[in-house]
């Protein structure tokens, strides 16, 4: 309950809630924090796993979050010769592109 009370003091935490909470015209300013999540290099052991990136804004245990869409980590490719000779799987990192932008309303009481 205490956490809900603190959140209520923040005011709106999403842009639609901000617009709905007051008489906002098209030119009303709103301060936002933007977090752009692009590519990540991951261990090859994660190949085939489904992952999401999560960004949190606020104090520990009292924050708002934004999740990316789910992505599947691709397999690292081995050379054709390694497949026939019994080569070991590649230990090279695999890259995944989350291609997500998270927007958070700025709150002065959140540090």
C-alpha positions as CSV (number, residue, x, y, z in Angstrom):
1,X,0.0,0.0,0.0
2,X,2.9,2.4,0.8
3,X,4.3,1.9,-2.7
4,X,0.9,2.8,-4.3
5,X,0.7,5.9,-2.1
6,X,4.2,7.0,-3.3
7,X,3.2,6.4,-6.9
8,X,0.0,8.5,-6.5
9,X,2.2,11.4,-5.3
10,X,4.2,11.2,-8.6
11,X,1.2,12.0,-10.7
12,X,0.8,10.4,-14.1
13,X,3.6,8.0,-15.2
14,X,2.6,7.5,-18.8
15,X,2.1,10.0,-21.6
16,X,-1.6,8.9,-22.2
17,X,-2.2,9.3,-18.4
18,X,-0.5,12.8,-18.5
19,X,-2.8,13.9,-21.4
20,X,-5.9,12.5,-19.7
21,X,-5.1,14.1,-16.3
22,X,-5.2,17.7,-17.2
23,X,-6.4,20.2,-19.8
24,X,-3.5,19.7,-22.2
25,X,-3.4,21.4,-25.6
26,X,-1.4,20.3,-28.6
27,X,1.4,22.6,-27.6
28,X,1.7,21.6,-23.9
29,X,5.3,20.8,-23.1
30,X,6.2,17.5,-21.4
31,X,9.7,16.5,-20.2
32,X,10.6,13.0,-21.1
33,X,13.6,10.7,-20.7
34,X,14.3,8.6,-23.8
35,X,16.2,5.3,-23.6
36,X,17.1,3.9,-27.0
37,X,17.9,0.2,-27.0
38,X,19.7,-1.0,-30.1
39,X,22.0,-4.0,-30.6
40,X,23.4,-6.3,-27.9
41,X,26.2,-8.8,-28.1
42,X,25.3,-12.0,-26.3
43,X,27.0,-15.2,-25.3
44,X,26.4,-18.0,-27.9
45,X,24.9,-20.2,-25.2
46,X,21.8,-17.9,-25.5
47,X,21.2,-18.9,-29.1
48,X,17.6,-19.9,-29.7
49,X,16.4,-18.2,-26.4
50,X,13.6,-15.7,-26.4
51,X,14.6,-12.4,-24.6
52,X,13.3,-9.0,-23.8
53,X,15.2,-5.9,-22.8
54,X,13.8,-4.0,-19.8
55,X,14.5,-0.4,-18.8
56,X,13.4,0.9,-15.4
57,X,13.1,4.6,-14.3
58,X,12.9,5.6,-10.7
59,X,14.2,4.4,-7.4
60,X,15.0,0.8,-6.7
61,X,11.8,-1.1,-5.8
62,X,9.7,1.9,-6.7
63,X,10.1,2.4,-10.5
64,X,8.2,2.3,-13.7
65,X,9.4,0.0,-16.5
66,X,9.4,-0.4,-20.3
67,X,9.9,-3.8,-22.0
68,X,11.0,-4.3,-25.6
69,X,9.3,-6.8,-27.9
70,X,10.5,-10.3,-27.6
71,X,13.4,-11.3,-29.9
72,X,14.9,-14.7,-30.6
73,X,18.7,-14.9,-30.3
74,X,20.1,-16.2,-33.6
75,X,22.6,-19.1,-33.7
76,X,26.2,-18.2,-34.4
77,X,27.1,-19.5,-37.8
78,X,30.0,-22.1,-38.2
79,X,32.1,-22.4,-41.3
80,X,31.1,-25.1,-43.7
81,X,34.4,-26.9,-43.2
82,X,34.0,-27.0,-39.4
83,X,30.7,-28.8,-39.8
84,X,32.4,-31.7,-41.8
85,X,35.6,-31.9,-39.7
86,X,33.8,-31.9,-36.4
87,X,34.9,-28.4,-35.4
88,X,33.8,-27.0,-32.1
89,X,30.9,-24.5,-32.1
90,X,32.0,-20.9,-32.3
91,X,32.5,-19.0,-29.1
92,X,31.9,-15.7,-30.9
93,X,29.2,-13.5,-29.4
94,X,25.9,-13.3,-31.3
95,X,24.2,-10.0,-32.0
96,X,20.6,-9.2,-31.5
97,X,18.8,-5.9,-32.4
98,X,16.0,-4.9,-29.9
99,X,15.3,-1.7,-31.9
100,X,13.2,-0.1,-29.1
101,X,12.8,3.3,-27.6
102,X,11.3,3.8,-24.1
103,X,9.9,7.1,-23.1
104,X,9.4,8.1,-19.4
105,X,7.8,11.3,-18.1
106,X,10.3,13.2,-16.0
107,X,9.4,13.5,-12.3
108,X,11.3,15.9,-10.2
109,X,11.0,13.7,-7.1
110,X,12.7,10.8,-8.8
111,X,16.5,10.8,-8.7
